[in-house]
Amino acid sequence: MIQDIEAFRASLTGDAPPPGLSRALQALWYDACGDWHAAHRVAQDDDSIDGAWVHAYLHRKEGDLANAGYWYRQAGRPVAIGSLDAEWEQIARVLLLSGQ
């Protein structure tokens, strides 16, 4: 099981997300690999608060800020204002630390 950001980043060279990742982390994995649509499909199928957070990030990245705002509210998170890269890393670190 991947437990730190360095191992998670190293896994991005693979053909598929490593086994044992939560859906939210799988979505971040696909996004980092350049497949926004796969990331969105996975996030859409995740009913958790973590999935909502990733879903918010993905819509922010897409430029759909109204939809992103909805998902940030669902996740109980403030709307992000920093860079997308910083937000991706923050989400990944939090989820990895929580074992999600």
All heavy atoms as an XYZ file, in Angstrom:
781
protein
N       0.845     -1.191      0.000
C       0.000      0.000      0.000
C       0.884      1.245      0.000
O       1.821      1.345      0.773
C      -0.910     -0.028      1.228
C      -1.750      1.175      1.400
S      -3.258      1.015      0.459
C      -4.208      2.312      1.135
N       0.572      2.169     -0.859
C       1.325      3.424     -0.952
C       0.923      4.320      0.217
O      -0.261      4.525      0.466
C       1.053      4.102     -2.299
C       1.672      3.259     -3.405
C       1.586      5.520     -2.315
C       1.486      3.803     -4.776
N       1.939      4.865      0.909
C       1.650      5.671      2.087
C       2.271      7.050      2.067
O       2.049      7.834      2.978
C       2.093      4.928      3.341
C       1.345      3.639      3.542
C       1.816      2.895      4.769
O       2.936      3.050      5.212
N       0.934      2.087      5.315
N       3.068      7.377      1.049
C       3.663      8.714      1.022
C       3.635      9.275     -0.396
O       3.471      8.547     -1.368
C       5.080      8.716      1.599
C       6.031      7.822      0.824
O       6.223      8.054     -0.391
O       6.606      6.897      1.428
N       3.784     10.575     -0.477
C       3.641     11.282     -1.745
C       4.721     10.867     -2.744
O       4.448     10.791     -3.945
C       3.615     12.823     -1.518
C       3.131     13.556     -2.772
C       4.958     13.327     -1.063
C       1.674     13.415     -3.065
N       5.922     10.566     -2.266
C       6.991     10.173     -3.179
C       6.655      8.848     -3.863
O       6.825      8.713     -5.082
C       8.331     10.075     -2.433
C       8.867     11.412     -1.961
C       8.202     11.928     -0.676
O       7.551     11.138      0.044
O       8.321     13.137     -0.406
N       6.170      7.881     -3.107
C       5.784      6.600     -3.694
C       4.586      6.765     -4.630
O       4.512      6.125     -5.685
C       5.467      5.588     -2.596
N       3.661      7.641     -4.243
C       2.501      7.892     -5.088
C       2.947      8.500     -6.418
O       2.523      8.060     -7.493
C       1.509      8.801     -4.360
C       0.200      8.990     -5.078
C      -0.600      7.920     -5.429
C      -0.239     10.261     -5.396
C      -1.812      8.095     -6.086
C      -1.450     10.459     -6.046
C      -2.235      9.368     -6.394
N       3.822      9.487     -6.358
C       4.332     10.093     -7.594
C       5.090      9.058     -8.436
O       4.964      9.046     -9.662
C       5.231     11.281     -7.286
C       4.480     12.513     -6.844
C       5.437     13.712     -6.775
N       4.808     14.859     -6.182
C       4.007     15.696     -6.820
N       3.718     15.482     -8.070
N       3.489     16.736     -6.202
N       5.874      8.212     -7.804
C       6.630      7.191     -8.538
C       5.689      6.219     -9.251
O       6.019      5.702    -10.317
C       7.559      6.436     -7.589
N       4.505      6.004     -8.687
C       3.551      5.068     -9.291
C       2.946      5.614    -10.582
O       2.333      4.860    -11.349
C       2.432      4.733     -8.301
O       1.477      5.781     -8.215
N       3.130      6.905    -10.853
C       2.511      7.527    -12.023
C       3.091      7.032    -13.343
O       2.512      7.283    -14.396
C       2.637      9.050    -11.936
C       1.937      9.699    -10.741
C       2.257     11.191    -10.685
C       0.442      9.453    -10.772
N       4.186      6.306    -13.287
C       4.766      5.749    -14.508
C       4.122      4.422    -14.893
O       4.393      3.899    -15.968
C       6.284      5.539    -14.349
O       6.513      4.627    -13.273
C       6.999      6.865    -14.090
N       3.271      3.894    -14.029
C       2.610      2.620    -14.297
C       1.483      2.760    -15.307
O       1.115      3.862    -15.724
N       0.942      1.612    -15.691
C      -0.158      1.580    -16.655
C      -1.523      1.759    -16.001
O      -2.502      2.038    -16.692
C      -0.160      0.254    -17.421
C       1.067      0.109    -18.306
O       1.605      1.148    -18.744
O       1.486     -1.031    -18.555
N      -1.585      1.565    -14.698
C      -2.848      1.662    -13.957
C      -2.518      2.054    -12.526
O      -1.392      1.858    -12.070
C      -3.583      0.324    -13.981
N      -3.505      2.591    -11.820
C      -3.253      2.928    -10.410
C      -2.851      1.680     -9.632
O      -3.345      0.581     -9.913
C      -4.603      3.454     -9.918
C      -5.372      3.811    -11.140
C      -4.875      2.911    -12.226
N      -1.975      1.834     -8.666
C      -1.580      0.690     -7.848
C      -2.776      0.110     -7.090
O      -3.710      0.843     -6.751
C      -0.567      1.265     -6.863
C      -0.163      2.577     -7.425
C      -1.290      3.051     -8.278
N      -2.761     -1.184     -6.837
C      -3.850     -1.782     -6.067
C      -3.921     -1.193     -4.659
O      -2.920     -0.785     -4.094
C      -3.492     -3.277     -6.013
C      -2.170     -3.431     -6.651
C      -1.732     -2.120     -7.218
N      -5.120     -1.145     -4.139
C      -5.325     -0.701     -2.768
C      -5.591      0.786     -2.607
O      -5.856      1.226     -1.490
N      -5.525      1.554     -3.696
C      -5.813      2.980     -3.572
C      -7.319      3.212     -3.475
O      -8.098      2.533     -4.145
C      -5.305      3.753     -4.794
C      -3.805      3.896     -4.996
C      -3.533      4.735     -6.240
C      -3.129      4.500     -3.784
N      -7.699      4.184     -2.685
C      -9.099      4.600     -2.635
C      -9.499      5.166     -3.993
O      -8.650      5.517     -4.820
C      -9.300      5.668     -1.559
O      -8.635      6.869     -1.951
N     -10.790      5.295     -4.212
C     -11.248      5.897     -5.468
C     -10.744      7.327     -5.607
O     -10.386      7.761     -6.695
C     -12.773      5.864     -5.547
C     -13.329      4.504     -5.828
C     -14.817      4.588     -5.999
N     -15.379      3.258     -6.162
C     -16.656      3.007     -6.146
N     -17.528      3.983     -5.972
N     -17.098      1.786     -6.310
N     -10.744      8.062     -4.515
C     -10.280      9.446     -4.568
C      -8.825      9.508     -5.022
O      -8.459     10.323     -5.876
C     -10.460     10.117     -3.208
N      -7.974      8.643     -4.478
C      -6.573      8.616     -4.902
C      -6.432      8.094     -6.327
O      -5.577      8.559     -7.075
C      -5.738      7.787     -3.930
C      -5.359      8.497     -2.637
C      -4.778      7.524     -1.621
C      -4.382      9.641     -2.908
N      -7.275      7.150     -6.719
C      -7.250      6.683     -8.107
C      -7.557      7.844     -9.051
O      -6.912      7.999    -10.097
C      -8.264      5.568     -8.327
C      -7.909      4.251     -7.697
C      -9.023      3.234     -7.865
O      -9.697      3.191     -8.886
N      -9.223      2.414     -6.846
N      -8.538      8.649     -8.689
C      -8.894      9.801     -9.521
C      -7.718     10.772     -9.624
O      -7.402     11.260    -10.720
C     -10.131     10.500     -8.970
N      -7.047     11.039     -8.516
C      -5.870     11.909     -8.565
C      -4.771     11.295     -9.411
O      -4.052     11.996    -10.136
C      -5.346     12.184     -7.154
C      -6.176     13.117     -6.288
C      -5.551     13.233     -4.901
C      -6.317     14.492     -6.925
N      -4.632      9.966     -9.342
C      -3.622      9.272    -10.145
C      -3.902      9.492    -11.634
O      -3.005      9.875    -12.395
C      -3.631      7.772     -9.793
C      -2.510      6.998    -10.403
C      -1.305      6.717     -9.838
C      -2.494      6.386    -11.706
N      -0.535      5.985    -10.712
C      -1.243      5.761    -11.867
C      -3.415      6.310    -12.746
C      -0.895      5.071    -13.017
C      -3.066      5.617    -13.899
C      -1.817      5.009    -14.033
N      -5.148      9.243    -12.051
C      -5.494      9.442    -13.463
C      -5.290     10.895    -13.888
O      -4.791     11.167    -14.985
C      -6.930      9.012    -13.743
C      -7.096      7.523    -13.868
C      -7.839      6.811    -12.932
C      -6.524      6.816    -14.917
C      -7.999      5.435    -13.040
C      -6.673      5.442    -15.031
C      -7.414      4.751    -14.087
O      -7.559      3.387    -14.196
N      -5.656     11.826    -13.031
C      -5.474     13.231    -13.359
C      -4.001     13.545    -13.570
O      -3.641     14.202    -14.550
C      -6.066     14.115    -12.260
C      -5.817     15.581    -12.540
O      -6.388     16.102    -13.523
O      -5.015     16.192    -11.803
N      -3.153     13.075    -12.671
C      -1.719     13.340    -12.790
C      -1.126     12.700    -14.041
O      -0.120     13.188    -14.566
C      -0.987     12.848    -11.549
N      -1.754     11.642    -14.515
C      -1.297     10.978    -15.738
C      -1.888     11.617    -16.991
O      -1.686     11.128    -18.102
C      -1.644      9.486    -15.682
S      -0.659      8.588    -14.473
N      -2.639     12.693    -16.817
C      -3.164     13.429    -17.954
C      -4.502     12.953    -18.481
O      -4.920     13.362    -19.562
N      -5.185     12.101    -17.731
C      -6.479     11.587    -18.183
C      -7.599     12.159    -17.303
O      -8.109     11.498    -16.405
C      -6.484     10.059    -18.162
C      -7.665      9.453    -18.910
O      -8.665     10.169    -19.163
O      -7.595      8.246    -19.230
N      -7.962     13.420    -17.568
C      -8.987     14.096    -16.779
C     -10.305     13.334    -16.822
O     -10.998     13.226    -15.805
C      -9.184     15.530    -17.276
C     -10.130     16.333    -16.438
C      -9.794     17.151    -15.412
C     -11.564     16.366    -16.533
N     -10.935     17.696    -14.855
C     -12.037     17.231    -15.529
C     -12.495     15.754    -17.364
C     -13.384     17.503    -15.332
C     -13.846     16.020    -17.172
C     -14.276     16.888    -16.169
N     -10.671     12.799    -17.982
C     -11.962     12.114    -18.120
C     -12.026     10.855    -17.262
O     -13.039     10.607    -16.598
C     -12.268     11.811    -19.586
C     -12.501     13.059    -20.375
N     -13.637     13.822    -20.250
C     -11.722     13.705    -21.274
C     -13.564     14.873    -21.031
N     -12.401     14.832    -21.667
N     -10.961     10.068    -17.245
C     -10.932      8.891    -16.371
C     -10.980      9.325    -14.907
O     -11.687      8.724    -14.093
C      -9.694      8.045    -16.635
N     -10.246     10.380    -14.582
C     -10.254     10.893    -13.209
C     -11.659     11.308    -12.810
O     -12.131     10.980    -11.709
C      -9.291     12.077    -13.086
N     -12.346     11.992    -13.705
C     -13.696     12.455    -13.411
C     -14.661     11.285    -13.250
O     -15.503     11.286    -12.348
C     -14.173     13.419    -14.496
C     -15.488     14.041    -14.179
N     -16.638     13.712    -14.841
C     -15.837     14.964    -13.243
C     -17.645     14.407    -14.332
N     -17.186     15.167    -13.359
N     -14.542     10.280    -14.094
C     -15.413      9.090    -13.972
C     -15.246      8.433    -12.604
O     -16.229      8.058    -11.958
C     -15.118      8.076    -15.073
C     -15.777      8.392    -16.401
C     -15.700      7.224    -17.370
N     -14.330      6.814    -17.664
C     -13.553      7.364    -18.588
N     -13.990      8.372    -19.311
N     -12.330      6.909    -18.783
N     -14.007      8.283    -12.186
C     -13.742      7.649    -10.888
C     -14.282      8.522     -9.757
O     -14.936      8.026     -8.836
C     -12.237      7.364    -10.708
C     -11.943      6.867     -9.299
C     -11.767      6.338    -11.739
N     -14.023      9.825     -9.814
C     -14.502     10.732     -8.761
C     -16.024     10.751     -8.706
O     -16.616     10.803     -7.622
C     -13.955     12.142     -8.985
N     -16.651     10.704     -9.862
C     -18.120     10.713     -9.919
C     -18.726      9.487     -9.241
O     -19.819      9.555     -8.698
C     -18.580     10.741    -11.378
C     -19.315     11.965    -11.744
C     -19.709     11.956    -13.211
O     -19.116     11.298    -14.054
N     -20.719     12.724    -13.510
N     -18.005      8.381     -9.280
C     -18.497      7.140     -8.678
C     -18.153      7.021     -7.201
O     -18.461      6.006     -6.575
C     -17.932      5.933     -9.431
C     -18.542      5.769    -10.809
O     -19.638      6.307    -11.055
O     -17.906      5.098    -11.648
N     -17.497      8.025     -6.650
C     -17.081      8.010     -5.245
C     -17.998      8.935     -4.447
O     -17.955     10.147     -4.609
C     -15.628      8.480     -5.140
C     -15.069      8.366     -3.741
O     -15.838      8.179     -2.773
O     -13.840      8.479     -3.604
N     -18.827      8.354     -3.587
C     -19.792      9.129     -2.808
C     -19.221      9.666     -1.498
O     -19.952     10.262     -0.709
C     -21.030      8.273     -2.496
C     -21.811      7.923     -3.744
O     -21.764      8.706     -4.719
O     -22.456      6.862     -3.755
N     -17.928      9.474     -1.278
C     -17.333      9.906     -0.014
C     -17.021     11.403     -0.031
O     -17.006     12.053     -1.074
C     -16.037      9.121      0.242
O     -15.007      9.557     -0.636
N     -16.723     11.927      1.143
C     -16.296     13.324      1.270
C     -14.987     13.536      0.525
O     -14.801     14.561     -0.139
C     -16.187     13.713      2.757
C     -17.587     13.784      3.363
C     -15.448     15.031      2.929
C     -17.612     13.993      4.850
N     -14.088     12.551      0.595
C     -12.820     12.654     -0.130
C     -13.063     12.689     -1.633
O     -12.418     13.447     -2.360
C     -11.900     11.486      0.220
C     -11.469     11.487      1.672
O     -11.443     12.573      2.293
O     -11.163     10.397      2.191
N     -14.001     11.876     -2.096
C     -14.350     11.886     -3.515
C     -14.912     13.230     -3.938
O     -14.618     13.726     -5.034
N     -15.703     13.842     -3.074
C     -16.254     15.166     -3.378
C     -15.139     16.205     -3.479
O     -15.181     17.095     -4.337
C     -17.274     15.571     -2.307
N     -14.131     16.088     -2.620
C     -13.010     17.025     -2.659
C     -12.249     16.907     -3.984
O     -11.946     17.899     -4.637
C     -12.094     16.772     -1.466
C     -11.031     17.809     -1.224
C     -10.945     19.062     -1.764
C      -9.924     17.671     -0.354
N      -9.835     19.710     -1.273
C      -9.186     18.880     -0.403
C      -9.481     16.650      0.477
C      -8.030     19.081      0.342
C      -8.326     16.855      1.225
C      -7.617     18.058      1.158
N     -11.967     15.668     -4.382
C     -11.284     15.463     -5.663
C     -12.169     15.936     -6.812
O     -11.692     16.564     -7.763
C     -10.871     13.988     -5.835
C     -10.301     13.743     -7.221
C      -9.875     13.576     -4.758
N     -13.457     15.659     -6.725
C     -14.412     16.082     -7.753
C     -14.378     17.614     -7.877
O     -14.381     18.166     -8.995
C     -15.797     15.582     -7.383
C     -16.734     15.433     -8.531
N     -17.833     14.626     -8.468
C     -16.762     15.977     -9.766
C     -18.490     14.693     -9.612
N     -17.852     15.517    -10.416
N     -14.325     18.315     -6.743
C     -14.239     19.780     -6.749
C     -12.975     20.240     -7.460
O     -13.016     21.122     -8.329
C     -14.262     20.301     -5.314
N     -11.851     19.639     -7.092
C     -10.572     19.979     -7.723
C     -10.649     19.781     -9.236
O     -10.196     20.641    -10.013
C      -9.454     19.128     -7.108
C      -8.263     18.972     -8.011
C      -7.305     19.985     -8.133
C      -8.108     17.825     -8.785
C      -6.231     19.850     -8.987
C      -7.032     17.681     -9.640
C      -6.100     18.696     -9.741
O      -5.036     18.569    -10.597
N     -11.214     18.667     -9.661
C     -11.282     18.379    -11.101
C     -12.126     19.409    -11.847
O     -11.764     19.833    -12.946
C     -11.825     16.972    -11.335
C     -10.881     15.833    -10.923
C     -11.611     14.497    -10.945
C      -9.653     15.805    -11.825
N     -13.250     19.823    -11.255
C     -14.070     20.837    -11.919
C     -13.392     22.202    -11.893
O     -13.532     22.988    -12.835
C     -15.475     20.881    -11.331
C     -16.325     19.782    -11.867
N     -16.691     19.711    -13.194
C     -16.852     18.688    -11.273
C     -17.418     18.628    -13.386
N     -17.515     17.976    -12.234
N     -12.641     22.481    -10.845
C     -11.853     23.721    -10.819
C     -10.822     23.689    -11.935
O     -10.651     24.663    -12.681
C     -11.183     23.880     -9.455
C     -10.326     25.110     -9.359
C      -9.815     25.303     -7.931
N      -8.868     26.401     -7.922
C      -7.575     26.270     -7.669
N      -7.064     25.096     -7.337
N      -6.781     27.316     -7.697
N     -10.162     22.559    -12.099
C      -9.162     22.413    -13.160
C      -9.806     22.577    -14.534
O      -9.228     23.190    -15.430
C      -8.492     21.043    -13.054
C      -7.388     20.831    -14.051
C      -6.656     19.533    -13.781
C      -5.430     19.431    -14.684
N      -4.647     18.234    -14.362
N     -11.011     22.052    -14.664
C     -11.747     22.143    -15.923
C     -12.159     23.592    -16.222
O     -12.417     23.949    -17.369
C     -12.981     21.245    -15.821
C     -13.912     21.273    -16.996
C     -15.227     20.576    -16.716
O     -15.704     20.606    -15.561
O     -15.781     20.008    -17.666
N     -12.260     24.395    -15.171
C     -12.705     25.775    -15.338
C     -14.177     25.971    -15.030
O     -14.708     27.066    -15.202
N     -14.844     24.933    -14.561
C     -16.266     24.999    -14.199
C     -16.357     25.351    -12.714
O     -16.570     24.487    -11.866
C     -16.946     23.671    -14.506
C     -18.450     23.698    -14.296
O     -18.958     24.683    -13.718
O     -19.112     22.723    -14.700
N     -16.185     26.631    -12.417
C     -16.069     27.058    -11.022
C     -17.373     26.935    -10.243
O     -17.346     26.667     -9.035
C     -15.528     28.482    -10.957
C     -14.143     28.660    -11.599
C     -13.670     30.096    -11.430
C     -13.142     27.672    -11.039
N     -18.510     27.093    -10.905
C     -19.788     26.926    -10.209
C     -19.951     25.478     -9.751
O     -20.330     25.217     -8.602
C     -20.947     27.336    -11.111
N     -19.662     24.540    -10.630
C     -19.755     23.126    -10.276
C     -18.710     22.773     -9.220
O     -18.986     22.026     -8.275
C     -19.589     22.268    -11.534
C     -20.189     20.886    -11.398
O     -20.671     20.483    -10.356
N     -20.146     20.152    -12.487
N     -17.510     23.333     -9.365
C     -16.465     23.102     -8.365
C     -16.937     23.581     -6.997
O     -16.759     22.883     -5.989
C     -15.180     23.819     -8.762
N     -17.574     24.751     -6.958
C     -18.072     25.281     -5.689
C     -19.054     24.343     -5.024
O     -19.011     24.148     -3.799
N     -19.936     23.764     -5.813
C     -20.892     22.786     -5.278
C     -20.146     21.633     -4.614
O     -20.474     21.230     -3.495
C     -21.800     22.265     -6.396
C     -22.619     21.077     -5.971
C     -23.800     21.240     -5.255
C     -22.202     19.778     -6.256
C     -24.542     20.147     -4.843
C     -22.944     18.676     -5.850
C     -24.110     18.864     -5.144
O     -24.840     17.771     -4.725
N     -19.135     21.099     -5.301
C     -18.415     19.936     -4.769
C     -17.547     20.292     -3.571
O     -17.390     19.483     -2.653
C     -17.622     19.239     -5.875
C     -18.568     18.519     -6.791
C     -18.945     18.879     -8.051
C     -19.323     17.341     -6.466
N     -19.877     17.992     -8.528
C     -20.127     17.033     -7.583
C     -19.397     16.514     -5.353
C     -20.986     15.939     -7.613
C     -20.246     15.421     -5.375
C     -21.027     15.147     -6.495
N     -16.993     21.515     -3.540
C     -16.266     21.928     -2.326
C     -17.225     21.962     -1.138
O     -16.869     21.533     -0.034
C     -15.619     23.306     -2.506
C     -14.348     23.294     -3.319
C     -14.286     23.928     -4.559
C     -13.188     22.663     -2.857
C     -13.127     23.937     -5.310
C     -12.025     22.666     -3.601
C     -12.005     23.301     -4.828
O     -10.846     23.295     -5.561
N     -18.433     22.465     -1.358
C     -19.423     22.473     -0.262
C     -19.756     21.049      0.167
O     -19.867     20.774      1.371
C     -20.677     23.229     -0.682
C     -20.474     24.736     -0.771
C     -21.769     25.503     -0.995
N     -22.460     25.156     -2.229
C     -22.169     25.644     -3.426
N     -21.164     26.507     -3.564
N     -22.866     25.282     -4.487
N     -19.924     20.135     -0.768
C     -20.218     18.739     -0.437
C     -19.081     18.125      0.383
O     -19.314     17.278      1.243
C     -20.428     17.913     -1.716
C     -21.642     18.307     -2.528
C     -22.929     18.161     -1.728
O     -23.506     19.144     -1.275
N     -23.370     16.952     -1.545
N     -17.851     18.543      0.084
C     -16.679     18.024      0.784
C     -16.431     18.734      2.118
O     -15.584     18.299      2.898
C     -15.445     18.166     -0.102
N     -17.163     19.834      2.358
C     -16.932     20.604      3.579
C     -15.599     21.332      3.555
O     -14.980     21.545      4.597
N     -15.161     21.709      2.366
C     -13.864     22.361      2.181
C     -14.060     23.752      1.589
O     -14.976     23.974      0.808
C     -12.992     21.557      1.214
C     -12.648     20.171      1.670
C     -11.447     20.223      2.548
N     -11.105     18.899      3.070
C     -10.020     18.683      3.778
N      -9.186     19.664      4.017
N      -9.773     17.484      4.244
N     -13.163     24.680      1.928
C     -13.232     25.994      1.282
C     -12.801     25.872     -0.175
O     -12.015     24.986     -0.530
C     -12.231     26.839      2.082
C     -11.278     25.848      2.658
C     -12.079     24.583      2.899
N     -13.306     26.759     -0.997
C     -12.892     26.782     -2.398
C     -11.406     27.103     -2.452
O     -10.949     28.065     -1.835
C     -13.710     27.822     -3.195
C     -13.193     27.959     -4.612
C     -15.187     27.447     -3.191
N     -10.662     26.298     -3.162
C      -9.211     26.502     -3.270
C      -8.918     27.727     -4.123
O      -9.637     28.007     -5.083
C      -8.567     25.258     -3.873
N      -7.859     28.423     -3.764
C      -7.484     29.611     -4.529
C      -6.037     29.553     -4.998
O      -5.620     30.378     -5.798
C      -7.726     30.902     -3.720
C      -6.995     30.852     -2.393
C      -9.209     31.136     -3.511
C      -7.022     32.149     -1.606
N      -5.274     28.598     -4.523
C      -3.878     28.471     -4.930
C      -3.762     27.775     -6.277
O      -4.747     27.599     -7.001
N      -2.557     27.369     -6.602
C      -2.331     26.694     -7.877
C      -2.977     25.311     -7.866
O      -3.167     24.693     -6.805
C      -0.830     26.560     -8.157
O      -0.263     25.539     -7.350
N      -3.301     24.840     -9.040
C      -3.868     23.495     -9.171
C      -2.866     22.443     -8.720
O      -3.241     21.461     -8.070
C      -4.311     23.241    -10.614
C      -5.521     24.043    -11.059
C      -5.679     23.985    -12.574
C      -6.781     23.543    -10.366
N      -1.594     22.630     -9.045
C      -0.564     21.675     -8.622
C      -0.483     21.592     -7.104
O      -0.368     20.501     -6.536
C       0.806     22.056     -9.188
C       0.907     21.833    -10.686
O       0.101     21.063    -11.251
O       1.809     22.434    -11.305
N      -0.553     22.743     -6.444
C      -0.498     22.758     -4.977
C      -1.728     22.084     -4.388
O      -1.624     21.349     -3.389
C      -0.369     24.190     -4.470
N      -2.879     22.296     -4.998
C      -4.085     21.660     -4.486
C      -4.018     20.150     -4.678
O      -4.373     19.387     -3.780
C      -5.338     22.219     -5.155
C      -6.610     21.637     -4.562
C      -7.889     22.148     -5.175
O      -7.845     22.834     -6.220
O      -8.946     21.853     -4.602
N      -3.577     19.706     -5.850
C      -3.434     18.262     -6.099
C      -2.547     17.630     -5.028
O      -2.895     16.609     -4.450
C      -2.834     18.029     -7.497
C      -2.720     16.586     -7.865
C      -3.623     15.844     -8.563
C      -1.637     15.695     -7.548
N      -3.169     14.543     -8.701
C      -1.950     14.435     -8.075
C      -0.438     15.851     -6.856
C      -1.120     13.328     -7.956
C       0.405     14.744     -6.716
C       0.060     13.504     -7.272
N      -1.405     18.274     -4.778
C      -0.481     17.726     -3.792
C      -1.085     17.729     -2.392
O      -0.927     16.766     -1.637
C       0.843     18.485     -3.792
C       1.822     17.853     -2.828
C       3.261     18.211     -3.087
O       3.631     18.490     -4.242
O       4.020     18.185     -2.103
N      -1.792     18.793     -2.033
C      -2.419     18.852     -0.706
C      -3.421     17.717     -0.542
O      -3.429     17.029      0.479
C      -3.118     20.190     -0.501
C      -3.843     20.244      0.840
C      -4.786     21.422      0.969
O      -5.171     22.050     -0.009
N      -5.184     21.705      2.198
N      -4.277     17.536     -1.536
C      -5.283     16.467     -1.450
C      -4.580     15.116     -1.337
O      -4.929     14.296     -0.476
C      -6.237     16.495     -2.654
C      -7.028     17.793     -2.700
C      -7.189     15.292     -2.606
C      -7.790     18.010     -4.009
N      -3.613     14.875     -2.201
C      -2.913     13.588     -2.183
C      -2.264     13.343     -0.828
O      -2.390     12.249     -0.255
C      -1.870     13.535     -3.304
N      -1.590     14.342     -0.287
C      -0.920     14.164      1.012
C      -1.923     13.852      2.128
O      -1.710     12.962      2.943
C      -0.099     15.403      1.374
C       1.185     15.526      0.603
C       1.979     16.763      1.049
N       3.175     16.937      0.270
C       4.331     16.311      0.515
N       4.426     15.480      1.521
N       5.382     16.539     -0.258
N      -3.019     14.604      2.152
C      -4.031     14.381      3.195
C      -4.618     12.980      3.079
O      -4.738     12.262      4.073
C      -5.140     15.456      3.117
C      -6.344     15.072      3.961
C      -4.605     16.814      3.533
N      -4.954     12.568      1.867
C      -5.546     11.238      1.691
C      -4.554     10.130      2.005
O      -4.924      9.118      2.614
C      -6.096     11.080      0.269
C      -7.228     12.029     -0.124
C      -7.701     11.730     -1.529
C      -8.371     11.961      0.865
N      -3.305     10.298      1.608
C      -2.308      9.289      1.916
C      -2.050      9.189      3.417
O      -1.932      8.080      3.959
C      -1.004      9.592      1.174
C      -1.046      9.349     -0.335
C       0.128     10.034     -1.029
C      -1.086      7.860     -0.650
N      -1.999     10.329      4.092
C      -1.774     10.326      5.545
C      -2.942      9.687      6.308
O      -2.757      9.063      7.337
C      -1.540     11.740      6.065
C      -0.159     12.326      5.808
C      -0.118     13.786      6.221
C       0.901     11.523      6.544
N      -4.144      9.867      5.766
C      -5.313      9.308      6.449
C      -5.556      7.854      6.069
O      -6.502      7.240      6.552
C      -6.556     10.152      6.150
O      -6.942      9.994      4.791
N      -4.717      7.328      5.176
C      -4.891      5.939      4.755
C      -6.012      5.756      3.746
O      -6.488      4.659      3.522
N      -6.438      6.846      3.125
C      -7.526      6.786      2.161
C      -6.964      6.586      0.785
O      -7.573      6.581     -0.184
C      -8.380      8.051      2.223
C      -9.021      8.228      3.572
C      -9.956      7.115      3.949
O     -10.820      6.722      3.180
N      -9.793      6.567      5.117
